[in-house]
């Protein structure tokens, strides 16, 4: 039986929201939690010290990209990603499946794995469940994910069923390979399964049941944010699986999402999130600003409206840098394409996300989540 790693401390009396503690090799994580994306081992423009100051608990690393650069030889000699990037807290790594999906025009799936051409240099690479497990073991992530076959938002039922069943078979191979590598490397890292099923509710349910048979310590629900899905479809896909998956195991949702989506998904039983939304928006000058206990807005800091706005970027920030520099200065930095702009905006948006997760946890703890969550949203 899979080792128990999750303790639920609080539950909402009317939704599936819960707050808990996730026990991982590199530390304890309070949930619900947001994981910033560290594609190549770093959160773009930020240092790991700054991530600590912000209160990050766990970050995500990308198996595909780290495999290509810096490569396994360097990462192995560095004794894993934690030593290489100096992040001493937990790390989750994805499997490489989504990148294979995103390269669908230059990749070919088979039962053995996926063969693709690297866009940067044209090299041909082959990723199998066993290879993905080897890469993630060398990375030393606290949580590794099975290799899965992701699909576009709109696919036929037969395509979705074929990919879902292949993901299950790959998950079985991933588990066998991961256990063998555990014996070889003597690590205590964990492996999560990935329920799929595209937009088909009956396939979502079937995939959840099949993934449960593997008795892995947690789940990373996939395929709900591959582009173009209406919100309500996303929400129903997730609920179809969280109603089946064991209550005592943590549930991670891959690639979601906006602040509103996160609140909605917590209400449907999700504990862990990752998404490029806050950091990618930051690099384009789009800042997330809290407007009330139940609302937020997006502002374009490059707008002429901020040319003479000398108020702090965030007067309530825990970081002096965001309380010291003005919106006018940040507007200038973006217009001048100064690199400091990306750092300041990224710090701001990630602090917004971490504050949101704190707010969610507090609402679950005092059982006010049931009154709050459905009214939370973005304002113009």
Secondary structure, DSSP 8 states (H G I E B T S, - for coil): -----EEEEEE-SSSS-EEEEEEETTEEEEESEEEEEETTSS-TT--HHHHHHHT--EEEE-HHHHHHTT-HHHHHHTTSHHHHH---SEEEE--SHHHHHHTGGGEEE-SS-EEEE-TTT--EEEE-HHHHHHHHHHHT-SEEE-------SS--HHHHHHHHHHHHHHHHHHHHHHHHHHHHHT---EEEE----TT-HHHHHHHHHHHHHT--SEEEE-SS-SS---HHHHHHHHHHHHTTS-TTSEEEETT---HHHHHHHHHTT--EEE-SHHHHHHHTTEEEEEEETTEEEEEETTSGGGTT--SBS-TT-SSHHHHHSBHHHHHHHHHTT-THHHHHHHHHHHHHHHHHHHHHHHHHHTT-HHHHGGG-EE--
